[in-house]
Amino acid sequence: MKKIKVAMVGQPNVGKSSIINSISDARLHVGNFAGVTVEKKEVLIKRGDKEIDIVDLPGIYSLNAYTPEEQVAKRYLIEEDYDILVNVVDANVLQRNLIFTMQLLDMGKKMILVVNMIDELEKAGGKIDDKRLSELLGIPVVLASAKEKRGVENIVEKILELYDAPKPKRKIYYNEKIEYEIEKLKKILLKSPHFHDPELARFYVIRLLEKDEDIYKIVHDLPIFLELHEVLGESIKRLKLEFDEDSVSDILADERNSLAKSIVMQSMIMPQKETLTDRIDKILIHPVFGLPIFLFFMWTLFQLTFQVGSIPMEYIDQVFTNFGDWLKNILPQGDLNSVITEGVVPAVGAIVMFLPNILILFLGINLLEQTGYMARAAFLLDGFLKKFGLQGKAFIPLVSGFGCTVPAYMAARTLKNPKDRLITMLVLGFMNCSARLPVYVLLIAAFFPAHNAGNVLFVIYIGGALLGLLVAKILRELLFKGEPEPFVMEMPPYRFPSLKALAMELWIKAKIFIKKAGTFIAAAAMIVWFLSSYPKNPELLAEYEARIEAAVSESQKKALYNELAAKELESSYLGKIGKFIEPVFEPLGFDWRLSVATISGLAAKEVIVSTLATLYAVGEADETSSTLRAKLAQSVDFKTAVALIVIIMIYSPCVAAMSTFYAEIPQWAWRGFYTVYPNVLAWLAAFTVYKILEFVGL
């Protein structure tokens, strides 16, 4: 059976994935491109004696690639061996999309142009003459609507036809002065035995004129390189002088835009009436009402994420608790029982419990993206966040960080630029997640008057957010010099989302989360369990078992159980670590118990409450426990409590969040920096606050 290899490429939001999902009788495979964490979608289609393998490349605006996704797409286009190129464009913004099409035509490959979303253009009163468009470009053209499954099968038919047909002659030429320089350089390149195809040589010359480093590396070791390099420099100088431009890339961009405009004028009837998108945009990106409307949408999304998400989380928690209890009863007593029921099962439960939040959040984000609203939201916020060295699209992960940092790190994937994505992820921990709320409630109730509780909580949350923005600005100035990536995003028309595409995206996100973050979370949770459970102290256990047996009342027994738990934790590796690092926290007024509680918060912030309850021999307690509040008020002074709040505000998030960061960011240097810097900053901030309060006599 003959196999036809097809690369499907286009700018973001043109509907490539929807087309792939709409092709009937196709088997979809989802994975990653070799060596990178960029999603790869691939479909296999059988037609007679031929099998068509279509690879859906990441969205790419231009061969002058910048983001990791664009680099992956560009490398595939240039380096991989495939038979046919399918370029998908959006009918609503055809002229802008055709600029990239011109770059692809320079490659001299067999190529098909798929004009998607034709239904939207026609509803707005527009029309495209596909025969005229095909004649002007010199390649087959298919008018399609993935939503209506219109023209999708024609793509497969055109692939089969084009595979057996000779390569069409090129129809696109640039200004004669540009073509003269291209021809001169092409002749030099063809002197090399490595080049036999004049079209490939022409493409390489164009990329060299645009200073493409990837192509430069390819030709650098050729024998004709010195001659080529000298003539190339002269050609670039002549073209810049002739066209009065700073770069040949700008010259060629203008040329492609002019060609695209001419082609559209000859082959397309533009919509005459005001479109639905125009009418909606008057409201949603209104200079006054646009931002409040967006904030309302985001408030609704996060309410759904954490209110609706908490419902299945409670059931999941109960299922894993019951499962752990069941295993505890059927497995033989000993270390194996403990490691499975107290380590493995809770770790897996912790992973699965996050899924409802993640799926609801990503469903909302995907809805915003597919409807076309995400581009508008980023546009609205770009100006404000840019003052702090962040990009408009950073708003989504930053706000989701107030709910849970785990999905916030995953939401940072919407930032394609690696620097912008990393700087956003490095400050997400300053957005106070919901898990810190029980600790704040406990400490505020114990150390502040009830009438000021709401104000204190507000200051904590706003203070954390402002500190995060300030740190982002400092990181941008010191470690990520330069401005954030320019705001470049196509404003697509509003459209109804594809349910199949939504379901597929959610499945991919769920699988990636469980597979990647899950391994980190499970391992880290096991380590924390081990540190808090060992070494065992048989003498201590025997002593307390005898005392518990001799106790008369249930309240005495409960008090002894609480005492035993506190002493076991004190003698565990975690307790020993707490005592070992006590000198580090001593300048903040912490004793070993507060040190252990702080460390336990690395497992999960809400664990701090139960750890304090254990260490102060209160037993099981939550943030509403008056007994625990009273114990803390007696044992800890005010300035130490405030220092503890500052530490919790700033230091590293929970193991689950840190594990997700490690899974998303593979570079060990940044993993190390992320692990150290918030803890150092937290200590310095807490020490400063402690000393100020000490100075004023509080």
N, C-alpha and C positions, 0 to 999 in steps of 0.2 A: 504493500500500500504506500503510495506517494504521500509525503508529508509536506504541507505548505506552511512555512513559518511566516507569521504576520505580526508586525509591530503596530499597535494602535496608540496614537499619540495625539495630544491636543492640549490647549490651555486649560487651567482649572475651571470647573463649573460648566463645561460644555456638554456633559452628559455621557462621557465614555463608559462609565460603569453601568449606567442605565441601559445603554445599547448592548453591552455584554450580557446583562441580565435578561434582556428582551429576546436574545437569539434563542430560538427554540431548539430542542434536542441537543443542548450543549451541556457538557460536563465542566463545572466550575471547580478550579483548584485555587486555593488561597495559601500563600506562604510569604516568605521574604526573599528579596534579591540576595544573591550570594554575598556574604560578608557584611551586609548592612541590615539595619532594622527598618527597612522601607517595605511597605506592603506590596506584594506582587499578586495580581489576579491574572488567571490564565484560563482560557476555555478551549476545549477540544471539540471539534465538529466533524462528523463523518458525512461525506457526500460521495456516494459511489465508491470508486477505488482511491479516493483521496481523503486525507485527514488534514483538517485545517487547525493549526495551533495559533490562537490569537493571544498575544501578551499585551495586557492593558498597562501601559507605562504611566508613572506618576505625572500629574499635571505639570506642564512646563510652559512658561511664557515666551522663552527665547532660547536659542542655542548659546547665548551669552549667559550660561547657567550660573546661579548663585546659591540657592538653597540645596541641602543634601538631596531632596527629592528630584530637583532639576538636574543635579549632577548625575544621579543614577540614570535618569531618562536620557540625558545627553550621551553618557558613556555607552548605553545600550544602542542608541541610534548609530553611533560612530564605530563602535568596536565589534558589535555582535553581527552574526551572519543571519540574515532573514531575507525572505523573497519579496515581500510586498509591504509597503507602508500605508496604513490607513490613518488619514488625518481628519479628526472630528472637529468641526467648528460650530459655533452657535449662530443660527440664522439671524438672530436679533442684533448681533454686533459683528456682522460678517466682515466689514472693512477692517476692524481692529484684529480679528482673528487671522485674516489673510496675510497680515504682515509676517506672522510666524510661518504660514504656509509657504511664503516666498523662500524663507530660509531652508525649509525642507525640500523644496523644488531644486535648490542649488545642489542637493546631494546626488541628483541624477538617478534616483531609485524608481522602480515601478511604484506608482502611488495612486491612491483613490482618495477623493475628497468627499467626506460625509457631512452634509449640511443638516445638523440636528435641530430640533425644536421648530421645524418648519410650520407646524400647526399654530404656534404662538404668533409667528410673523403674519400668517394668512388671516388669523382672526383680527389682527390689528390693521388689516387692509393692504399688507405688502405681498409681494410675489417675487419668486426667483425663477429665471429661465435657465434650467439646469443644462440644456444643450449649449446655449451661448456661453455659460460659465465654463463648461467643459472645453469648448473650442478655444476660449481665451487662455485658459491655464494649460491646455494640452494634456489633461489627465481626465479619467472618468469621474463623474460627479453623481452622487446619490443624495436625493432629498429624503430626509427621514424624520420620524418622530418616535423616539423610544417610548414615550408615554402611551401613544396610540398603537405602538408596534407597527408603524407604517414605514415601509421602505427598508426595514431591518433585514429581511430575507434577501433584498436586492444587493445588500453589501456582500453577502456570501456568494451570490451569483457573479458579481463583478470580480471578486477575488479569484474565482475559478476561471473566468474568462481571461483576466489579466495575466494569470500564471502561465498560460499557454501562448499568450500573444507576445510579439516583440515589444521592446521598450519604446514608448512613444518619444517622438522628438521634442526637444526642449522648445518652449514657446516664450519663456520669460528671459528678457535681456535687460541689462541696466544701461545707463547713460553711456554713449560711445566712448567717452574719455575713461570711464571706469572699465569698460570692456577692453579697451586698448591695454591698460595696465595688467588686467587679468590675463590676457592672451600672452603678453610678454613673459610674465612670471610662470605661466603654465608650461611654456616651451622649455624653460629651465628645469622644471620639475619632471617633465617627461624624459629628460636625458637620463634620469636615474632608472636602472633596471627594475626598481621596486614599483614603478608606475607604468601601467599599460593602458589604463582606462582614462581617456581625456576628460570625461565628466568628473571622475574622482579627483583628478589633478586640479580641475577648475574649482571644485568645492574646497579643496585644501588651500588653494590660493586665496579664495574669498575669506576663509576663516583666518588665515595668516594676516590678511589686510586688517581684519578686525581684532588682531592681537590675541588670538585664542591660544592660551598656554598649552592646552592638551595637544593641539595639532603641532604647535611649535616643538614640543618634546618628541613627537613622532618623526619630524623631518630633521631634527637636530643632528642625528648621527649619519645622515646620508652624505655620500661623497660630494654632492653638488651643493651642500648647505652653505658654504662660504660665499659662493657666487650668488645663490638665491638670497641670502641674508643682505648682501650689499644692494642688490637690485630692489629688494623688497623695501628697504629703508628709503631709497630714492623715490619709489612709487608712492609710498605713504606721504612723503613730503610734498610731492607734486599734487596729489589729490587734495590734501589739506589746503594748499595754497590756491588751487583752482576753484574749490568750492567754499573757501573761507570758513572752514569748520575746524574744531579742535581735534577731532578723531574721525577715522574712516568709518567706524561703527555708526557715528551720527549721520555721515553721508549716505551710507547704505540704508539706514533706518528711514531717512527721508525718501530715498528712492523707492523702497518697498511700500511705504505709505502712499506715495503718488501712484504707483502701479495698482495697489489695492483699491484706491479710490476710483481710478479709471475703470477697473474691471467691474466694480460694484455699480457704477453709473451705467455701464453697458448691459448688465445682466440682471438688474434688480429694480423692481418698483418699490419705492420706500413707502412705509405706512404714512398716510396723510393725517389721520385723526390722532388725538391724544390717547395714548395707551393707558391701560389699567395701571401699569407700573408707574407712569408719570403721575397719575392721580393719587396713588398710595404714597409715593415719595413726597408729595406736597405736605403730607401729614407726618409721616414717620421720620423724615430727616429735616423737619421744620427747625429753623435756628433756635426757636424758643421751646417748643413742645417736644422736639425730637428726643432729647436726653431724658426728660421725665417719663416719656412713654417707654423708652428702652429700659430704664430702671424698674418700671413696673413689670415689664416682661421678665426681667431677670429675677425680681423678687418672687414672681409666680413660679418660675422654674425651680428656684432653690427651695421654696416652700414645698413644692411637689417632691423634689429630690429627697428632702430630709423628713418631711411629714409622711408622705406615702411610702418612702423607702424604709422608714422605721417599722412599718407594719410587718412586712415579710422578715425583716431582721429579727424581730422578737420571736417569730415562729422558728426561724433558722437556728437562733440561739438555743431555743428550747429543744429542738430536734437533736442538736449536737450534745447538749447537756444530758438529755435522756439516753442518747446513744453511748456517751461516756460512762454514765451510771450503769447501763446494761453490761457494757464490756467489763467494768470494774468487778461486777458480780460473777461473771462467767470465766474470766481469766484467772489463772493461779496468782495468789498474792505474791508480791515481790517487786523488784525493779522493773521487770518487763511490763507488769500491770501499770505501774506508775508512769513509765515513760510513754506508754500508749494513751492512757486515759487522762493524764495530766499534762502531757506534752504534745503528742501527735494530734489527737482529736481536737483539743482547743485551738491548735495552730491552723488546722484545716478549716475549722469553724470560723476562725477569724478571717480567713481568706474569703470564704463563701458569703459571710455576712456583709462584706463590702459590695458584693455584686449588685444588689438592688439599687443602692445609691449610684453606682457607676453606670448601670444601664439606664436609669431614669435620666441622669445628667447628660449622658451621651445621646440619648434619644432626643432630649431638648436641643442640644448643640447641633445634632444632625438635622433636626427640623429647621432650625435657624439657618443652617448652611444651605439646605436643599430648597427652601422657600426663597432664598436670595437675601434674607434680612441680615445675615451675619456681616456681610460686606458693609452695610449701612451702619451697623452698630460700631464696628471698628473705626469707621470714618468719623462718627460722632465723638469718640473718646480719644482719638489719636493725638489731638492737640494738647489735651491736659496731661496725658501720661508721658508724652514726649519730653515734657519739662523735667521729668524725673528719670530720663534715659530709658523709658519703656515704650512699647508700641501699643497702638490701639487695641489689637487683638489680645493683649496681655490681660485685659479686663476680665475675660471669662475665667481663666484659672485663678486670678486674684480673688474674685468674689466667691468662687466655689471653695476657696480655701477657708472661708468662714464656716463652712459646713463640715468638710472633711478634706484633709490635705492629700489623701490618696487619689481620689478622682481629680483633684486640682492638678497634680503632677501629670496625670494622663491628659487632662484638658489642655495642658501646655503644648500638646502636639499640634494645635491649630497654628502655632507660631513656627513657620517654616525656616526662618533664619536661625542658624544654630546659636549665634551670640545672643539674640533677643530671647530665644527660648531658655538658654542657660541662666541668664541674668534674672529672668522671671522666676524660674524654679528655685534659684538661690534665695529669693526673698519671700517665697510662699509661706514659709514657716512662721512669719510674723503676723499672718492673718490668723487670728485666734479661732481654732477649730472648735466644733461643738463639744468635743471630748474634754476640753479644758474648763467648760462651763461649771460642772459639778465642783471642781476644785476652787474656782473663784467664788461660787456661792457659799461654800463652806468657810473659806477664809474671810470673806467680806462679812458674813453673819457673825463670826467669832470676834472680829477686831474693829468693825465699823458700826456706827449707829444705824438702826433700821431705816430711818428716814433718808439716809444718804446712800443706801445700798445701790439703787438704780443708777445714781450719778457716778458712783465708783466703777460700776460695771461698764457704763458707757465710756468713761475715761480709759479703762483698760483696753476696750476693743478699738476705740479711735486711736489711742496711743500706739497700739501695735501696728495698725494700718499705716499711720504716718511714719513710724520708725521704718517700716518696710520700704516705703517710697524713698525715704532719705537714704537708706542703705543702698537701694537700687541706683540712686544718683551717684553715690560715692563709688560703688563698684564700676559704674560706667566710666567715671573719670579716671579711676586708678587701673582697673584690670581690663576693661572693654572700651578702650579709647575710641572716640568717634561717635557720630550720631547713630541712633537706631536706624535700621534699614528703612529707606524711604517707603512711604505708604503706597504700595502698588497692589491694587486689587480691582479686578473687573467688577463693575456693578451690574450683575445679571438681572434680567427681568424677574419679577415675582412669579412663582409657579408652585403648583401642588406637588408635594413630595411623592416619590415612588415608595410604596410600602415594601416592595421586594428589596429595594436598595437599602431602606432603613433597617430591615431585618438582617440583611447580610452584614451591614456595618456593625450592628450591635453584636452579632455572632463573632465577628473578627475581634472586636474590642474585648469581649468576654473571654475568648480563648487566649488572647495575648496576655490579659491580666492574670488569669489563673496559671498560665504556663510560665511566665517570666517572674512577675512579682510574687506569685505563690511560692516559688522555690526559696526566694529570699525570706519571705515572711515566716514560712514553716521552720527554716533553719534558725532564724533569729529568735523566734518564740521558744524553740527547744533549748537554746542556750540560756535564755532568761529563766525558764523553768528549772533547768539543771542548777543554776547558780542559787536559786532561792530554796531548792529542795535538799541540797547536799552541802556538807557531809551530815550524815545522820548522827544523832546523839542518843544511843540506847539507854545510857544511864539517866539522862534527863527525862526521857520518855517513860522509863520504868518508875522513876520517882513521882512523876505527875499522875501516872495511871493509878498508883497506889493512893495518892491524895484524893483523886477524883472518886475512886471507889469508896473511900472513907467519908466523903462529903455527904451531908444529910439532905440538903435542899438542892433543887434544880438550879437556883440562882448561884449557889456556891460552885456547883459543877461547871456552869457556864463561865463563871469568872476564872476558874482554874484552867478551862480549855483555852480561854483568851490569853491567859498568862503563858501557857505552854506554847501557843502559836507565836507569841511575841519573842519568847526565849529561843525557840527553834529558828526563827528568822534572824535573830541577833547572832546566832552561832553558825548560820549558813555562810556560804561563800559570798553571797550578796551582802550579808551583815558585816562580814570581815572587810569586804571592799569599802562599805560605808564607813567603817571605823578607820580604815587605812587612808581614805580621802578626807576624813573629818578635818584635818589641818587646812585643807584647801578651802573648805566652807566656813571654817572657824571665824575668819574676819567678817563674815556676814551674820554671825551670831548663831549659826546652825550647830546643833549637836549631831551625834551619829544617826539619830532617828530621822531627823529632817534630811540628812545626807542620803540615807537609804531610800526614803520616800521620793527624793528627787531622782535618784537613779531608777527606781521602779517606774517612774513616769516615762522613761524611755520605751518601756514595753507598751504602755497605753496611758495617756494622761489621766483618765478617770481612775486608774489603779492607785494613784497617789492617795485618794480618799480611803480606800480599803487598807492600804499599807499603813497609813497613819492610825487607822482604827486598830489594826493588829499591834503596832508598835506601842501604842498607848493603852493596850489591854482593854479596849472597849469591845472587841469582837467585831461581828459583822455590822457595818454601819454605812450610811450614805451621807450625802451632803446636808440632809435635813436633821441629822442626829444631834440633839441638844447635848447629850453626854459628851460626844466627841468635841463639840464646839467649846464646852466648858473646860475640858481637859486641855485643849490647845490654848485657850485664853489664860489658863493658869501656868502652863509650861513654857509658852513662847511669848517674848515681848513684842510690842507693836512694830518696831523698826525691823525686826527679824521677819515678821509676817509679811511686811511690805516687800522686803528683799526677796522672799520666797515667791511672791506674786510676780515680781519682775523677772526672776529666773524662769518661771513657768511660761511667761509671755514670750520670752526670747529664745530659750535654749532649744536644742534639737527636737523635732517632732517625734511621734511614736515610731516604733520599730517598723510597723506596716508602711508608714509614709517614707521613712528612710530607705527601706527595702525597695519601694517603688522608684524612688529617685535613683538608686544604684542600678535598677533594671533599665531605667530610661537613659541614663548617662553612663556610657561605658568607660570613659577616661578616668583612670585611677587618681590622677592629679586633682581633678575636680571633685571626685568622691571624697578624697582626703580633706580638701578645703571645706567642702560642705559639712563634713563631720566635725571639724574643729572650730570654724570661725563663729557660728552662732553661740557656742558654749563659752568661748572666750569673751564675746561681746556681752552675753548674759551676765557673766560674773562681774565684769567691769561696771556694767550698768547697775547691777544690784549693790555692789560695793559703794558706788557713788551715792545712790539713794540712801543706803544704810548710814553712811557717814554724814550726809546732810541732815537726816532725821536725828542722828546722835548729837550733831552740833546745835540744833534748835531745841534739844532737850526732850524729844519724844521717845 
